[in-house]
Amino acid sequence: METYQIATYMRLSREEGECGSESSSIATQRILLQRYAAENFSNYDLLEFIDDGYTGTNFHRPGMQALLEMVKESKIDCIIVKDFSRFARDYIELGSYLEQIFPFMGVRFISVNDGYDSWERQGGVADFDVNFKNLLYDLYSKDLSQKVRSSLAVRKEQGQYVSGNSPFGYEKDPKNGHRLLIEKDEAEIVRRIFSLTAEGYTSSQIARLFNETGVKTPIEFKIEKGKTSRVPKGGRFLWSSSGICRILRNQVYIGNIVQKKTTKEFVGGKNCLNSREEWLIAYGRHEPVIDRETFDKVQEGRGKKRNPAQKREHSLTGKLICGCCKKNLCYRTGLNPYFYCHNRYTNTLENCVRRVNGMFMEQYVLLMLQEKLSADGELEKRRREFAERLEAGIKELRHKRQELLSRAAKLRNIRLEEYQNYRLGRTDEFQVESETVKSVEIKLKNLDHSMEQMERDYAALVCDEDMGSAGSRFTVLTKEMIDQYIEKIEVYDEQNIVICWKVK
C-alpha cells in the first residue's frame, strides 16, 4: 500500500496573536491536527506548513505558497486544517479551491472544527452550510481588519511604536510593546557607525571595515535571539552600504518615532512614499542612542542627488547575480557601460565581479536565448505570432489611411465652400489669411504630414512582410523576453556565465 501524503496547514495573523516566536495558537493547532490524523488515518506521512503572522485575506503567504506548489506537483493527497478561516478568509477564493481546484487535483480537504470532509460532501445540500460559514469568516475578517487599522491610526497619533519589529539597537519593552528600550550590544554598533561617519568614512568604507573585522550584522543578532531563521547568500551575512545608510538617516536613534511615511494605494497594493510634510513625527518617545548634535552633523552633506544617467536600468538588471557573493549586479552607464558587483567594495571576498561589458552580456544572453528557443521550438512560434501581429497592423493602417483620406476631402470641401461663397457674393470678401482658411491650412498640413508618416510605416510593414523578415525583429533583448524565460544569470567573469532557465 502506498503511503498517504497528508499536509497540515496552520496560520495565525498579527491581529489574532503575537508574531514573534511560534505562538501558542500554532502549537494548539498542531496538537489538534496531529491527533486527528493519528485517529483517522494509518500508513501516512505528515507534512507541516505554517504561516505565523500572516493574514488570511489573501494567499500571499510563504507556507501557503509552498503547500500549493506541492499540490501542483501531485505530492499531496490530503489537506487538514483546524477550520476554514485558517486556510482562507476570502469565501470566494476558498470556494474555488474546495469546489474546483482540489477536486480536479484529487486532493481531499478536511476542516476539523467545521466537521467538513470533501470526500463526504461533493455537491450536496450540506455545501450551503460551508458557503455560509465562509461568508461569515470573510465578513469577520473585513470587520476585524477595519478595527485594527482604526486602532493603529489612534496609536500612531499618540506617538506609540506600532511596528512588529524593533529597529536595530532597540528592543521592545516586555511590559509595554509600544515602547522601545536600548539594546546595549546593538546600540554600541550604531554609535560606532555614526562616529565613523562623522570622522569622514563613507557608508561603503564602514561596511567593508565591519565585514573585515567580523562585526555581526543586524540579521545575525535576530537569529541569535530566535526571532528569525535565514540562510545567507554566498555563505555569510555581510554589511552593505545601503544598510549603513538606513541606520544613518533613521530618527529613531535620537528618540523620535516617525509614522505615516508611506500610504498603500489600495488594500493589497504597494506602499507609496509620502512627502515629508505628511509624516507624523513624535519627539522624545524613548531614550536616544545618538545625541541630536551628532545626528544633525551626519545629515549634513547627505542626500546629494546622483547623476540620473547612473540610475538608468538595463533590461538585464535584477537577473544578473554575482557568482561569488550571490548579490545582484549593478549597471553603470557611460561610453562603455558595464555590470559590476557593488559588494566588492564592502566585503572581504576577492572574486566578486569587477567589470563585465554591458554590450557583451546583452549579445551573449540574446544568442543563448535564441538557441534555447530554437531548440524548444519557441522561436518559430514567436515568428508566427509576430507575423499575425504584422498582418493585423497592416489592416489597421489601411483603415486609418482611409479615414485620413476622408478627413482630407472634408477639409478641402470647407476651403472650396469658403471661396464659392465669396464668388457668389454671399460674403463681402475672401481673405486667404482669414482665421477659417488658416485653420484649414494648418489641418491640411498636419494631415499631409500624418499621411506621409503612415504611408512610410505602411511601406515598411509591407516590405517586411514580402521579405519574410519577421524573425529579424528578434534581434533586440527585451525585459519581457528575459522575464518570461530566464530565472537568473550567475556571472563569474566574461568566460564563466551560467543561465538558469525557468521551468515550464
ABEGO torsion letter per residue (X at the ends): XBBBBBBBBBBBBAAABBBBBBBAAAAAAAAAAAAAAAAABBGBBBBBBBBBGBBAABABBAAAAAAAAAAAAGABABBBBABAAAABABAAAAAAAAAAAAAAAGBBBBBAAAGBBAAABBGBAAAAAAAAAAAAAAAAAAAAAAAAAAAAAAAAAAGBBABABBBBGBBBBAABAABBBBBAAAAAAAAAAAAAAAAGBBAAAAAAAAAAAGBBBAAAAAAAAGABBBBBBGGBBBBBAAAAAAAAABAAAAGBBBBGABBBABBGBBBBBBBAAABBBBBGABBBABBAAAAAAAABGBGBBBBAAAABBBAABGABBBAAAGBBBBBBBEABBBBBBAAAAABABAABBABBBAAAAAAAAAAAAAAAAAAAGAAAAAAAAAAAAAAAAAAAAAAAAAAAAAAAAAAAAAAAAAAAAAAAGABABBBAABAAAAAAAAAAAAAAAAAAAAAAAAAAAAAAAAAGAAAAABABBBAAAAAAABABBBBABAABBBBBBBBX
